[in-house]
């Protein structure tokens, strides 16, 4: 399986997990020049920008550690573009979540990082 197919498979698993947790998935794989956001979902009145990371094992580090400062900045900029493009008001409650999948264990970190 190539990387893109693996990523899509685990994003699908993450989306199903988030739905079971009460999120409403609004969009997947939103792309802009600034980057990509894997999942955009709503949890109650909060718009969530969600990064999904998968690792089969810990030899390259855990999935959550893969969302470094550079990746956070890319997601933040892309989220801002999304809000502007879709016409959301400036006071829309938002947050950044991360779903880490290690083998078959799923970890959800709500409010994983601030806007950077």
Secondary structure, 3 states (H helix, E strand, C coil): CCHHHHHHHHHHHHHHHHHHCCCEEEEEEEEECCEEEEEEEEECCEEEEEEEEEECCCCCCCCHHHCCHHHHHHHHHHHHHHHHHHCCCCCCCEEEEEEEEECCEEEEEEEEECCC
